[in-house]
Amino acid sequence: MDNAKKQTERNIENLGGVVPNRPIGSVKLSPEEEKRDYLAISFDAAALDDRLTQYIAELGFGPGMLEFASWVKRNAV
């Protein structure tokens, strides 16, 4: 029982560094950080779909589509 309690406490401490999801644009990224973010998901269709869905949910259909397209255009190699 003590082992489980200690492990739980360690897990809680380790979770302290987790950054929660934030609305798009709430934390300004440098161009280099934005590029790294794009490259991290650019070959993952599900991740790109999730990002598009996030833009649409936060900005509305039309503006979300346009902002997603702008994000891709800014960062595509």
N, CA, C, O and CB atoms as a CASP TS submission, in Angstrom:
PFRMAT TS
TARGET T0000
AUTHOR 0000-0000-0000
METHOD Language model
MODEL 1
PARENT N/A
ATOM      1  N   MET     1       0.823  -1.190   0.000  1.00  0.00           N
ATOM      2  CA  MET     1       0.000   0.000   0.000  1.00  0.00           C
ATOM      3  C   MET     1       0.869   1.257   0.000  1.00  0.00           C
ATOM      4  O   MET     1       0.570   2.222  -0.703  1.00  0.00           O
ATOM      5  CB  MET     1      -0.938  -0.003   1.206  1.00  0.00           C
ATOM      6  N   ASP     2       1.939   1.243   0.785  1.00  0.00           N
ATOM      7  CA  ASP     2       2.837   2.396   0.823  1.00  0.00           C
ATOM      8  C   ASP     2       3.512   2.616  -0.517  1.00  0.00           C
ATOM      9  O   ASP     2       3.733   3.753  -0.933  1.00  0.00           O
ATOM     10  CB  ASP     2       3.888   2.216   1.906  1.00  0.00           C
ATOM     11  N   ASN     3       3.841   1.515  -1.195  1.00  0.00           N
ATOM     12  CA  ASN     3       4.461   1.628  -2.516  1.00  0.00           C
ATOM     13  C   ASN     3       3.545   2.353  -3.489  1.00  0.00           C
ATOM     14  O   ASN     3       3.990   3.233  -4.226  1.00  0.00           O
ATOM     15  CB  ASN     3       4.813   0.245  -3.063  1.00  0.00           C
ATOM     16  N   ALA     4       2.278   1.990  -3.494  1.00  0.00           N
ATOM     17  CA  ALA     4       1.318   2.622  -4.398  1.00  0.00           C
ATOM     18  C   ALA     4       1.166   4.102  -4.063  1.00  0.00           C
ATOM     19  O   ALA     4       1.076   4.938  -4.962  1.00  0.00           O
ATOM     20  CB  ALA     4      -0.048   1.914  -4.320  1.00  0.00           C
ATOM     21  N   LYS     5       1.138   4.422  -2.782  1.00  0.00           N
ATOM     22  CA  LYS     5       0.999   5.816  -2.357  1.00  0.00           C
ATOM     23  C   LYS     5       2.210   6.628  -2.800  1.00  0.00           C
ATOM     24  O   LYS     5       2.064   7.743  -3.301  1.00  0.00           O
ATOM     25  CB  LYS     5       0.827   5.905  -0.826  1.00  0.00           C
ATOM     26  N   LYS     6       3.404   6.073  -2.616  1.00  0.00           N
ATOM     27  CA  LYS     6       4.628   6.773  -3.013  1.00  0.00           C
ATOM     28  C   LYS     6       4.669   6.967  -4.533  1.00  0.00           C
ATOM     29  O   LYS     6       5.053   8.032  -5.016  1.00  0.00           O
ATOM     30  CB  LYS     6       5.877   5.991  -2.538  1.00  0.00           C
ATOM     31  N   GLN     7       4.272   5.933  -5.282  1.00  0.00           N
ATOM     32  CA  GLN     7       4.269   6.030  -6.735  1.00  0.00           C
ATOM     33  C   GLN     7       3.271   7.096  -7.199  1.00  0.00           C
ATOM     34  O   GLN     7       3.557   7.867  -8.115  1.00  0.00           O
ATOM     35  CB  GLN     7       3.931   4.665  -7.365  1.00  0.00           C
ATOM     36  N   THR     8       2.112   7.131  -6.565  1.00  0.00           N
ATOM     37  CA  THR     8       1.108   8.144  -6.907  1.00  0.00           C
ATOM     38  C   THR     8       1.635   9.539  -6.631  1.00  0.00           C
ATOM     39  O   THR     8       1.442  10.444  -7.442  1.00  0.00           O
ATOM     40  CB  THR     8      -0.189   7.909  -6.123  1.00  0.00           C
ATOM     41  N   GLU     9       2.292   9.725  -5.509  1.00  0.00           N
ATOM     42  CA  GLU     9       2.869  11.033  -5.177  1.00  0.00           C
ATOM     43  C   GLU     9       3.928  11.433  -6.199  1.00  0.00           C
ATOM     44  O   GLU     9       3.988  12.597  -6.597  1.00  0.00           O
ATOM     45  CB  GLU     9       3.480  11.011  -3.762  1.00  0.00           C
ATOM     46  N   ARG    10       4.767  10.488  -6.632  1.00  0.00           N
ATOM     47  CA  ARG    10       5.785  10.784  -7.648  1.00  0.00           C
ATOM     48  C   ARG    10       5.126  11.160  -8.972  1.00  0.00           C
ATOM     49  O   ARG    10       5.568  12.087  -9.652  1.00  0.00           O
ATOM     50  CB  ARG    10       6.725   9.573  -7.848  1.00  0.00           C
ATOM     51  N   ASN    11       4.075  10.441  -9.330  1.00  0.00           N
ATOM     52  CA  ASN    11       3.369  10.753 -10.579  1.00  0.00           C
ATOM     53  C   ASN    11       2.775  12.146 -10.536  1.00  0.00           C
ATOM     54  O   ASN    11       2.852  12.882 -11.520  1.00  0.00           O
ATOM     55  CB  ASN    11       2.267   9.727 -10.847  1.00  0.00           C
ATOM     56  N   ILE    12       2.188  12.515  -9.418  1.00  0.00           N
ATOM     57  CA  ILE    12       1.602  13.847  -9.275  1.00  0.00           C
ATOM     58  C   ILE    12       2.685  14.915  -9.381  1.00  0.00           C
ATOM     59  O   ILE    12       2.469  15.946 -10.018  1.00  0.00           O
ATOM     60  CB  ILE    12       0.856  13.972  -7.932  1.00  0.00           C
ATOM     61  N   GLU    13       3.833  14.689  -8.774  1.00  0.00           N
ATOM     62  CA  GLU    13       4.948  15.640  -8.870  1.00  0.00           C
ATOM     63  C   GLU    13       5.415  15.778 -10.319  1.00  0.00           C
ATOM     64  O   GLU    13       5.680  16.886 -10.785  1.00  0.00           O
ATOM     65  CB  GLU    13       6.125  15.190  -7.973  1.00  0.00           C
ATOM     66  N   ASN    14       5.513  14.666 -11.022  1.00  0.00           N
ATOM     67  CA  ASN    14       5.971  14.689 -12.409  1.00  0.00           C
ATOM     68  C   ASN    14       4.977  15.383 -13.327  1.00  0.00           C
ATOM     69  O   ASN    14       5.377  15.958 -14.340  1.00  0.00           O
ATOM     70  CB  ASN    14       6.219  13.278 -12.900  1.00  0.00           C
ATOM     71  N   LEU    15       3.714  15.345 -13.003  1.00  0.00           N
ATOM     72  CA  LEU    15       2.702  16.003 -13.823  1.00  0.00           C
ATOM     73  C   LEU    15       2.729  17.513 -13.676  1.00  0.00           C
ATOM     74  O   LEU    15       2.087  18.214 -14.458  1.00  0.00           O
ATOM     75  CB  LEU    15       1.335  15.488 -13.467  1.00  0.00           C
ATOM     76  N   GLY    16       3.448  18.026 -12.707  1.00  0.00           N
ATOM     77  CA  GLY    16       3.519  19.465 -12.494  1.00  0.00           C
ATOM     78  C   GLY    16       4.037  20.223 -13.699  1.00  0.00           C
ATOM     79  O   GLY    16       3.711  21.398 -13.866  1.00  0.00           O
ATOM     80  N   GLY    17       4.831  19.589 -14.543  1.00  0.00           N
ATOM     81  CA  GLY    17       5.399  20.257 -15.707  1.00  0.00           C
ATOM     82  C   GLY    17       4.551  20.159 -16.962  1.00  0.00           C
ATOM     83  O   GLY    17       4.941  20.685 -18.005  1.00  0.00           O
ATOM     84  N   VAL    18       3.408  19.503 -16.892  1.00  0.00           N
ATOM     85  CA  VAL    18       2.557  19.335 -18.064  1.00  0.00           C
ATOM     86  C   VAL    18       1.861  20.658 -18.377  1.00  0.00           C
ATOM     87  O   VAL    18       1.308  21.309 -17.490  1.00  0.00           O
ATOM     88  CB  VAL    18       1.516  18.205 -17.836  1.00  0.00           C
ATOM     89  N   VAL    19       1.897  21.040 -19.636  1.00  0.00           N
ATOM     90  CA  VAL    19       1.243  22.274 -20.079  1.00  0.00           C
ATOM     91  C   VAL    19      -0.133  21.916 -20.623  1.00  0.00           C
ATOM     92  O   VAL    19      -0.234  21.108 -21.546  1.00  0.00           O
ATOM     93  CB  VAL    19       2.099  23.020 -21.163  1.00  0.00           C
ATOM     94  N   PRO    20      -1.184  22.493 -20.077  1.00  0.00           N
ATOM     95  CA  PRO    20      -2.521  22.171 -20.574  1.00  0.00           C
ATOM     96  C   PRO    20      -2.737  22.737 -21.981  1.00  0.00           C
ATOM     97  O   PRO    20      -2.053  23.671 -22.402  1.00  0.00           O
ATOM     98  CB  PRO    20      -3.592  22.715 -19.614  1.00  0.00           C
ATOM     99  N   ASN    21      -3.695  22.157 -22.692  1.00  0.00           N
ATOM    100  CA  ASN    21      -4.046  22.699 -24.007  1.00  0.00           C
ATOM    101  C   ASN    21      -4.555  24.116 -23.839  1.00  0.00           C
ATOM    102  O   ASN    21      -5.283  24.417 -22.893  1.00  0.00           O
ATOM    103  CB  ASN    21      -5.108  21.817 -24.717  1.00  0.00           C
ATOM    104  N   ARG    22      -4.174  24.970 -24.748  1.00  0.00           N
ATOM    105  CA  ARG    22      -4.603  26.366 -24.708  1.00  0.00           C
ATOM    106  C   ARG    22      -5.256  26.703 -26.030  1.00  0.00           C
ATOM    107  O   ARG    22      -4.991  26.056 -27.044  1.00  0.00           O
ATOM    108  CB  ARG    22      -3.411  27.323 -24.418  1.00  0.00           C
ATOM    109  N   PRO    23      -6.108  27.713 -26.023  1.00  0.00           N
ATOM    110  CA  PRO    23      -6.677  28.132 -27.305  1.00  0.00           C
ATOM    111  C   PRO    23      -5.573  28.571 -28.262  1.00  0.00           C
ATOM    112  O   PRO    23      -4.545  29.103 -27.842  1.00  0.00           O
ATOM    113  CB  PRO    23      -7.691  29.276 -27.100  1.00  0.00           C
ATOM    114  N   ILE    24      -5.798  28.343 -29.543  1.00  0.00           N
ATOM    115  CA  ILE    24      -4.826  28.725 -30.567  1.00  0.00           C
ATOM    116  C   ILE    24      -4.550  30.218 -30.464  1.00  0.00           C
ATOM    117  O   ILE    24      -5.473  31.028 -30.373  1.00  0.00           O
ATOM    118  CB  ILE    24      -5.338  28.358 -31.988  1.00  0.00           C
ATOM    119  N   GLY    25      -3.288  30.567 -30.479  1.00  0.00           N
ATOM    120  CA  GLY    25      -2.906  31.974 -30.444  1.00  0.00           C
ATOM    121  C   GLY    25      -2.851  32.576 -29.057  1.00  0.00           C
ATOM    122  O   GLY    25      -2.458  33.733 -28.914  1.00  0.00           O
ATOM    123  N   SER    26      -3.236  31.825 -28.015  1.00  0.00           N
ATOM    124  CA  SER    26      -3.217  32.395 -26.670  1.00  0.00           C
ATOM    125  C   SER    26      -1.786  32.565 -26.162  1.00  0.00           C
ATOM    126  O   SER    26      -1.508  33.440 -25.342  1.00  0.00           O
ATOM    127  CB  SER    26      -4.017  31.511 -25.708  1.00  0.00           C
ATOM    128  N   VAL    27      -0.905  31.739 -26.644  1.00  0.00           N
ATOM    129  CA  VAL    27       0.515  31.868 -26.318  1.00  0.00           C
ATOM    130  C   VAL    27       1.232  32.103 -27.640  1.00  0.00           C
ATOM    131  O   VAL    27       1.227  31.237 -28.515  1.00  0.00           O
ATOM    132  CB  VAL    27       1.077  30.585 -25.559  1.00  0.00           C
ATOM    133  N   LYS    28       1.836  33.250 -27.783  1.00  0.00           N
ATOM    134  CA  LYS    28       2.504  33.585 -29.029  1.00  0.00           C
ATOM    135  C   LYS    28       3.772  32.753 -29.180  1.00  0.00           C
ATOM    136  O   LYS    28       4.598  32.674 -28.270  1.00  0.00           O
ATOM    137  CB  LYS    28       2.833  35.089 -29.084  1.00  0.00           C
ATOM    138  N   LEU    29       3.902  32.146 -30.331  1.00  0.00           N
ATOM    139  CA  LEU    29       5.083  31.355 -30.644  1.00  0.00           C
ATOM    140  C   LEU    29       5.983  32.155 -31.571  1.00  0.00           C
ATOM    141  O   LEU    29       5.520  32.922 -32.415  1.00  0.00           O
ATOM    142  CB  LEU    29       4.694  30.000 -31.287  1.00  0.00           C
ATOM    143  N   SER    30       7.270  31.958 -31.390  1.00  0.00           N
ATOM    144  CA  SER    30       8.201  32.565 -32.335  1.00  0.00           C
ATOM    145  C   SER    30       8.042  31.819 -33.661  1.00  0.00           C
ATOM    146  O   SER    30       7.506  30.712 -33.685  1.00  0.00           O
ATOM    147  CB  SER    30       9.695  32.507 -31.806  1.00  0.00           C
ATOM    148  N   PRO    31       8.501  32.413 -34.759  1.00  0.00           N
ATOM    149  CA  PRO    31       8.416  31.707 -36.048  1.00  0.00           C
ATOM    150  C   PRO    31       9.102  30.335 -36.012  1.00  0.00           C
ATOM    151  O   PRO    31       8.632  29.390 -36.645  1.00  0.00           O
ATOM    152  CB  PRO    31       9.042  32.560 -37.150  1.00  0.00           C
ATOM    153  N   GLU    32      10.198  30.228 -35.282  1.00  0.00           N
ATOM    154  CA  GLU    32      10.906  28.951 -35.187  1.00  0.00           C
ATOM    155  C   GLU    32      10.074  27.928 -34.417  1.00  0.00           C
ATOM    156  O   GLU    32      10.010  26.760 -34.803  1.00  0.00           O
ATOM    157  CB  GLU    32      12.273  29.142 -34.508  1.00  0.00           C
ATOM    158  N   GLU    33       9.437  28.364 -33.328  1.00  0.00           N
ATOM    159  CA  GLU    33       8.599  27.457 -32.549  1.00  0.00           C
ATOM    160  C   GLU    33       7.379  27.013 -33.351  1.00  0.00           C
ATOM    161  O   GLU    33       6.983  25.849 -33.297  1.00  0.00           O
ATOM    162  CB  GLU    33       8.156  28.128 -31.243  1.00  0.00           C
ATOM    163  N   GLU    34       6.787  27.943 -34.092  1.00  0.00           N
ATOM    164  CA  GLU    34       5.636  27.602 -34.922  1.00  0.00           C
ATOM    165  C   GLU    34       6.035  26.599 -35.993  1.00  0.00           C
ATOM    166  O   GLU    34       5.281  25.670 -36.287  1.00  0.00           O
ATOM    167  CB  GLU    34       5.038  28.863 -35.566  1.00  0.00           C
ATOM    168  N   LYS    35       7.209  26.778 -36.576  1.00  0.00           N
ATOM    169  CA  LYS    35       7.713  25.853 -37.605  1.00  0.00           C
ATOM    170  C   LYS    35       7.925  24.462 -37.015  1.00  0.00           C
ATOM    171  O   LYS    35       7.550  23.465 -37.632  1.00  0.00           O
ATOM    172  CB  LYS    35       9.038  26.379 -38.215  1.00  0.00           C
ATOM    173  N   ARG    36       8.523  24.386 -35.822  1.00  0.00           N
ATOM    174  CA  ARG    36       8.730  23.095 -35.153  1.00  0.00           C
ATOM    175  C   ARG    36       7.397  22.426 -34.865  1.00  0.00           C
ATOM    176  O   ARG    36       7.252  21.217 -35.044  1.00  0.00           O
ATOM    177  CB  ARG    36       9.523  23.276 -33.846  1.00  0.00           C
ATOM    178  N   ASP    37       6.418  23.217 -34.417  1.00  0.00           N
ATOM    179  CA  ASP    37       5.090  22.692 -34.144  1.00  0.00           C
ATOM    180  C   ASP    37       4.488  22.096 -35.411  1.00  0.00           C
ATOM    181  O   ASP    37       3.939  20.994 -35.385  1.00  0.00           O
ATOM    182  CB  ASP    37       4.180  23.794 -33.580  1.00  0.00           C
ATOM    183  N   TYR    38       4.591  22.821 -36.511  1.00  0.00           N
ATOM    184  CA  TYR    38       4.063  22.337 -37.791  1.00  0.00           C
ATOM    185  C   TYR    38       4.785  21.061 -38.228  1.00  0.00           C
ATOM    186  O   TYR    38       4.138  20.082 -38.602  1.00  0.00           O
ATOM    187  CB  TYR    38       4.202  23.426 -38.878  1.00  0.00           C
ATOM    188  N   LEU    39       6.104  21.065 -38.182  1.00  0.00           N
ATOM    189  CA  LEU    39       6.869  19.902 -38.631  1.00  0.00           C
ATOM    190  C   LEU    39       6.583  18.669 -37.789  1.00  0.00           C
ATOM    191  O   LEU    39       6.662  17.544 -38.284  1.00  0.00           O
ATOM    192  CB  LEU    39       8.351  20.209 -38.597  1.00  0.00           C
ATOM    193  N   ALA    40       6.253  18.873 -36.528  1.00  0.00           N
ATOM    194  CA  ALA    40       5.969  17.751 -35.638  1.00  0.00           C
ATOM    195  C   ALA    40       4.707  16.995 -36.056  1.00  0.00           C
ATOM    196  O   ALA    40       4.591  15.796 -35.805  1.00  0.00           O
ATOM    197  CB  ALA    40       5.824  18.245 -34.207  1.00  0.00           C
ATOM    198  N   ILE    41       3.762  17.689 -36.693  1.00  0.00           N
ATOM    199  CA  ILE    41       2.517  17.023 -37.063  1.00  0.00           C
ATOM    200  C   ILE    41       2.262  16.997 -38.564  1.00  0.00           C
ATOM    201  O   ILE    41       1.240  16.461 -38.995  1.00  0.00           O
ATOM    202  CB  ILE    41       1.371  17.692 -36.381  1.00  0.00           C
ATOM    203  N   SER    42       3.138  17.546 -39.358  1.00  0.00           N
ATOM    204  CA  SER    42       2.869  17.718 -40.790  1.00  0.00           C
ATOM    205  C   SER    42       2.682  16.409 -41.557  1.00  0.00           C
ATOM    206  O   SER    42       2.048  16.421 -42.612  1.00  0.00           O
ATOM    207  CB  SER    42       3.987  18.486 -41.412  1.00  0.00           C
ATOM    208  N   PHE    43       3.199  15.301 -41.079  1.00  0.00           N
ATOM    209  CA  PHE    43       3.051  14.022 -41.772  1.00  0.00           C
ATOM    210  C   PHE    43       2.058  13.101 -41.076  1.00  0.00           C
ATOM    211  O   PHE    43       1.991  11.910 -41.379  1.00  0.00           O
ATOM    212  CB  PHE    43       4.394  13.331 -41.881  1.00  0.00           C
ATOM    213  N   ASP    44       1.285  13.654 -40.143  1.00  0.00           N
ATOM    214  CA  ASP    44       0.302  12.885 -39.392  1.00  0.00           C
ATOM    215  C   ASP    44      -1.088  13.420 -39.733  1.00  0.00           C
ATOM    216  O   ASP    44      -1.505  14.462 -39.228  1.00  0.00           O
ATOM    217  CB  ASP    44       0.576  12.963 -37.851  1.00  0.00           C
ATOM    218  N   ALA    45      -1.797  12.695 -40.594  1.00  0.00           N
ATOM    219  CA  ALA    45      -3.103  13.169 -41.071  1.00  0.00           C
ATOM    220  C   ALA    45      -4.085  13.385 -39.927  1.00  0.00           C
ATOM    221  O   ALA    45      -4.856  14.344 -39.953  1.00  0.00           O
ATOM    222  CB  ALA    45      -3.690  12.177 -42.067  1.00  0.00           C
ATOM    223  N   ALA    46      -4.071  12.514 -38.927  1.00  0.00           N
ATOM    224  CA  ALA    46      -4.996  12.668 -37.803  1.00  0.00           C
ATOM    225  C   ALA    46      -4.671  13.916 -36.991  1.00  0.00           C
ATOM    226  O   ALA    46      -5.575  14.620 -36.541  1.00  0.00           O
ATOM    227  CB  ALA    46      -4.952  11.429 -36.901  1.00  0.00           C
ATOM    228  N   ALA    47      -3.390  14.191 -36.804  1.00  0.00           N
ATOM    229  CA  ALA    47      -2.986  15.386 -36.051  1.00  0.00           C
ATOM    230  C   ALA    47      -3.338  16.652 -36.815  1.00  0.00           C
ATOM    231  O   ALA    47      -3.767  17.639 -36.217  1.00  0.00           O
ATOM    232  CB  ALA    47      -1.479  15.354 -35.753  1.00  0.00           C
ATOM    233  N   LEU    48      -3.158  16.635 -38.138  1.00  0.00           N
ATOM    234  CA  LEU    48      -3.538  17.794 -38.946  1.00  0.00           C
ATOM    235  C   LEU    48      -5.046  18.014 -38.895  1.00  0.00           C
ATOM    236  O   LEU    48      -5.509  19.152 -38.807  1.00  0.00           O
ATOM    237  CB  LEU    48      -3.077  17.613 -40.402  1.00  0.00           C
ATOM    238  N   ASP    49      -5.808  16.932 -38.951  1.00  0.00           N
ATOM    239  CA  ASP    49      -7.258  17.039 -38.846  1.00  0.00           C
ATOM    240  C   ASP    49      -7.669  17.598 -37.488  1.00  0.00           C
ATOM    241  O   ASP    49      -8.581  18.420 -37.399  1.00  0.00           O
ATOM    242  CB  ASP    49      -7.910  15.674 -39.074  1.00  0.00           C
ATOM    243  N   ASP    50      -6.991  17.149 -36.430  1.00  0.00           N
ATOM    244  CA  ASP    50      -7.269  17.685 -35.094  1.00  0.00           C
ATOM    245  C   ASP    50      -6.976  19.177 -35.031  1.00  0.00           C
ATOM    246  O   ASP    50      -7.741  19.937 -34.438  1.00  0.00           O
ATOM    247  CB  ASP    50      -6.443  16.945 -34.037  1.00  0.00           C
ATOM    248  N   ARG    51      -5.872  19.597 -35.639  1.00  0.00           N
ATOM    249  CA  ARG    51      -5.511  21.019 -35.627  1.00  0.00           C
ATOM    250  C   ARG    51      -6.551  21.832 -36.400  1.00  0.00           C
ATOM    251  O   ARG    51      -6.959  22.903 -35.951  1.00  0.00           O
ATOM    252  CB  ARG    51      -4.098  21.231 -36.234  1.00  0.00           C
ATOM    253  N   LEU    52      -6.977  21.331 -37.551  1.00  0.00           N
ATOM    254  CA  LEU    52      -8.010  22.014 -38.333  1.00  0.00           C
ATOM    255  C   LEU    52      -9.305  22.112 -37.529  1.00  0.00           C
ATOM    256  O   LEU    52      -9.949  23.160 -37.503  1.00  0.00           O
ATOM    257  CB  LEU    52      -8.261  21.274 -39.669  1.00  0.00           C
ATOM    258  N   THR    53      -9.675  21.031 -36.883  1.00  0.00           N
ATOM    259  CA  THR    53     -10.882  21.020 -36.056  1.00  0.00           C
ATOM    260  C   THR    53     -10.774  22.043 -34.934  1.00  0.00           C
ATOM    261  O   THR    53     -11.752  22.711 -34.598  1.00  0.00           O
ATOM    262  CB  THR    53     -11.124  19.620 -35.474  1.00  0.00           C
ATOM    263  N   GLN    54      -9.589  22.163 -34.358  1.00  0.00           N
ATOM    264  CA  GLN    54      -9.373  23.139 -33.286  1.00  0.00           C
ATOM    265  C   GLN    54      -9.531  24.570 -33.814  1.00  0.00           C
ATOM    266  O   GLN    54     -10.174  25.398 -33.169  1.00  0.00           O
ATOM    267  CB  GLN    54      -7.972  22.951 -32.662  1.00  0.00           C
ATOM    268  N   TYR    55      -8.956  24.861 -34.964  1.00  0.00           N
ATOM    269  CA  TYR    55      -9.110  26.189 -35.565  1.00  0.00           C
ATOM    270  C   TYR    55     -10.589  26.492 -35.831  1.00  0.00           C
ATOM    271  O   TYR    55     -11.064  27.589 -35.537  1.00  0.00           O
ATOM    272  CB  TYR    55      -8.298  26.285 -36.881  1.00  0.00           C
ATOM    273  N   ILE    56     -11.305  25.525 -36.383  1.00  0.00           N
ATOM    274  CA  ILE    56     -12.724  25.731 -36.693  1.00  0.00           C
ATOM    275  C   ILE    56     -13.539  25.917 -35.422  1.00  0.00           C
ATOM    276  O   ILE    56     -14.426  26.769 -35.370  1.00  0.00           O
ATOM    277  CB  ILE    56     -13.276  24.549 -37.501  1.00  0.00           C
ATOM    278  N   ALA    57     -13.241  25.123 -34.397  1.00  0.00           N
ATOM    279  CA  ALA    57     -13.986  25.232 -33.137  1.00  0.00           C
ATOM    280  C   ALA    57     -13.781  26.595 -32.483  1.00  0.00           C
ATOM    281  O   ALA    57     -14.710  27.154 -31.900  1.00  0.00           O
ATOM    282  CB  ALA    57     -13.563  24.123 -32.170  1.00  0.00           C
ATOM    283  N   GLU    58     -12.574  27.123 -32.579  1.00  0.00           N
ATOM    284  CA  GLU    58     -12.258  28.380 -31.898  1.00  0.00           C
ATOM    285  C   GLU    58     -12.606  29.616 -32.719  1.00  0.00           C
ATOM    286  O   GLU    58     -12.952  30.655 -32.155  1.00  0.00           O
ATOM    287  CB  GLU    58     -10.799  28.413 -31.550  1.00  0.00           C
ATOM    288  N   LEU    59     -12.518  29.515 -34.046  1.00  0.00           N
ATOM    289  CA  LEU    59     -12.689  30.705 -34.879  1.00  0.00           C
ATOM    290  C   LEU    59     -13.946  30.687 -35.742  1.00  0.00           C
ATOM    291  O   LEU    59     -14.319  31.714 -36.310  1.00  0.00           O
ATOM    292  CB  LEU    59     -11.500  30.866 -35.760  1.00  0.00           C
ATOM    293  N   GLY    60     -14.599  29.539 -35.846  1.00  0.00           N
ATOM    294  CA  GLY    60     -15.725  29.400 -36.754  1.00  0.00           C
ATOM    295  C   GLY    60     -15.256  28.741 -38.037  1.00  0.00           C
ATOM    296  O   GLY    60     -14.056  28.663 -38.301  1.00  0.00           O
ATOM    297  N   PHE    61     -16.212  28.264 -38.843  1.00  0.00           N
ATOM    298  CA  PHE    61     -15.828  27.471 -40.011  1.00  0.00           C
ATOM    299  C   PHE    61     -14.965  28.241 -41.010  1.00  0.00           C
ATOM    300  O   PHE    61     -13.839  27.830 -41.292  1.00  0.00           O
ATOM    301  CB  PHE    61     -17.064  26.968 -40.705  1.00  0.00           C
ATOM    302  N   GLY    62     -15.465  29.332 -41.541  1.00  0.00           N
ATOM    303  CA  GLY    62     -14.723  30.088 -42.555  1.00  0.00           C
ATOM    304  C   GLY    62     -13.400  30.629 -42.049  1.00  0.00           C
ATOM    305  O   GLY    62     -12.354  30.346 -42.633  1.00  0.00           O
ATOM    306  N   PRO    63     -13.428  31.414 -40.958  1.00  0.00           N
ATOM    307  CA  PRO    63     -12.170  31.953 -40.435  1.00  0.00           C
ATOM    308  C   PRO    63     -11.199  30.857 -39.985  1.00  0.00           C
ATOM    309  O   PRO    63      -9.985  31.004 -40.121  1.00  0.00           O
ATOM    310  CB  PRO    63     -12.456  32.887 -39.273  1.00  0.00           C
ATOM    311  N   GLY    64     -11.737  29.763 -39.450  1.00  0.00           N
ATOM    312  CA  GLY    64     -10.875  28.657 -39.023  1.00  0.00           C
ATOM    313  C   GLY    64     -10.165  28.004 -40.188  1.00  0.00           C
ATOM    314  O   GLY    64      -8.978  27.687 -40.106  1.00  0.00           O
ATOM    315  N   MET    65     -10.907  27.800 -41.293  1.00  0.00           N
ATOM    316  CA  MET    65     -10.302  27.220 -42.498  1.00  0.00           C
ATOM    317  C   MET    65      -9.216  28.138 -43.049  1.00  0.00           C
ATOM    318  O   MET    65      -8.138  27.681 -43.429  1.00  0.00           O
ATOM    319  CB  MET    65     -11.377  26.962 -43.577  1.00  0.00           C
ATOM    320  N   LEU    66      -9.511  29.438 -43.087  1.00  0.00           N
ATOM    321  CA  LEU    66      -8.534  30.394 -43.617  1.00  0.00           C
ATOM    322  C   LEU    66      -7.293  30.469 -42.737  1.00  0.00           C
ATOM    323  O   LEU    66      -6.175  30.530 -43.249  1.00  0.00           O
ATOM    324  CB  LEU    66      -9.165  31.782 -43.745  1.00  0.00           C
ATOM    325  N   GLU    67      -7.476  30.465 -41.430  1.00  0.00           N
ATOM    326  CA  GLU    67      -6.323  30.539 -40.530  1.00  0.00           C
ATOM    327  C   GLU    67      -5.489  29.264 -40.602  1.00  0.00           C
ATOM    328  O   GLU    67      -4.261  29.320 -40.541  1.00  0.00           O
ATOM    329  CB  GLU    67      -6.784  30.785 -39.088  1.00  0.00           C
ATOM    330  N   PHE    68      -6.152  28.112 -40.730  1.00  0.00           N
ATOM    331  CA  PHE    68      -5.428  26.851 -40.887  1.00  0.00           C
ATOM    332  C   PHE    68      -4.596  26.881 -42.169  1.00  0.00           C
ATOM    333  O   PHE    68      -3.423  26.509 -42.167  1.00  0.00           O
ATOM    334  CB  PHE    68      -6.412  25.652 -40.906  1.00  0.00           C
ATOM    335  N   ALA    69      -5.214  27.327 -43.261  1.00  0.00           N
ATOM    336  CA  ALA    69      -4.493  27.420 -44.541  1.00  0.00           C
ATOM    337  C   ALA    69      -3.308  28.370 -44.426  1.00  0.00           C
ATOM    338  O   ALA    69      -2.237  28.100 -44.969  1.00  0.00           O
ATOM    339  CB  ALA    69      -5.440  27.891 -45.666  1.00  0.00           C
ATOM    340  N   SER    70      -3.497  29.474 -43.726  1.00  0.00           N
ATOM    341  CA  SER    70      -2.414  30.434 -43.524  1.00  0.00           C
ATOM    342  C   SER    70      -1.295  29.817 -42.698  1.00  0.00           C
ATOM    343  O   SER    70      -0.118  30.026 -42.992  1.00  0.00           O
ATOM    344  CB  SER    70      -2.938  31.701 -42.840  1.00  0.00           C
ATOM    345  N   TRP    71      -1.650  29.065 -41.674  1.00  0.00           N
ATOM    346  CA  TRP    71      -0.666  28.391 -40.815  1.00  0.00           C
ATOM    347  C   TRP    71       0.161  27.394 -41.633  1.00  0.00           C
ATOM    348  O   TRP    71       1.382  27.326 -41.490  1.00  0.00           O
ATOM    349  CB  TRP    71      -1.375  27.664 -39.639  1.00  0.00           C
ATOM    350  N   VAL    72      -0.517  26.621 -42.495  1.00  0.00           N
ATOM    351  CA  VAL    72       0.197  25.661 -43.338  1.00  0.00           C
ATOM    352  C   VAL    72       1.108  26.399 -44.312  1.00  0.00           C
ATOM    353  O   VAL    72       2.270  26.030 -44.477  1.00  0.00           O
ATOM    354  CB  VAL    72      -0.798  24.761 -44.107  1.00  0.00           C
ATOM    355  N   LYS    73       0.582  27.442 -44.960  1.00  0.00           N
ATOM    356  CA  LYS    73       1.372  28.179 -45.952  1.00  0.00           C
ATOM    357  C   LYS    73       2.611  28.812 -45.318  1.00  0.00           C
ATOM    358  O   LYS    73       3.686  28.809 -45.918  1.00  0.00           O
ATOM    359  CB  LYS    73       0.512  29.264 -46.618  1.00  0.00           C
ATOM    360  N   ARG    74       2.463  29.357 -44.100  1.00  0.00           N
ATOM    361  CA  ARG    74       3.606  29.978 -43.410  1.00  0.00           C
ATOM    362  C   ARG    74       4.705  28.982 -43.087  1.00  0.00           C
ATOM    363  O   ARG    74       5.886  29.330 -43.059  1.00  0.00           O
ATOM    364  CB  ARG    74       3.143  30.643 -42.131  1.00  0.00           C
ATOM    365  N   ASN    75       4.306  27.728 -42.841  1.00  0.00           N
ATOM    366  CA  ASN    75       5.266  26.774 -42.304  1.00  0.00           C
ATOM    367  C   ASN    75       5.666  25.647 -43.243  1.00  0.00           C
ATOM    368  O   ASN    75       6.627  24.931 -42.961  1.00  0.00           O
ATOM    369  CB  ASN    75       4.721  26.190 -41.082  1.00  0.00           C
ATOM    370  N   ALA    76       4.959  25.470 -44.345  1.00  0.00           N
ATOM    371  CA  ALA    76       5.302  24.388 -45.282  1.00  0.00           C
ATOM    372  C   ALA    76       6.657  24.679 -45.910  1.00  0.00           C
ATOM    373  O   ALA    76       6.981  25.827 -46.217  1.00  0.00           O
ATOM    374  CB  ALA    76       4.211  24.231 -46.388  1.00  0.00           C
ATOM    375  N   VAL    77       7.413  23.664 -46.088  1.00  0.00           N
ATOM    376  CA  VAL    77       8.763  23.814 -46.619  1.00  0.00           C
ATOM    377  C   VAL    77       8.748  24.078 -48.096  1.00  0.00           C
ATOM    378  O   VAL    77       9.805  24.230 -48.706  1.00  0.00           O
ATOM    379  CB  VAL    77       9.585  22.590 -46.332  1.00  0.00           C
TER
END
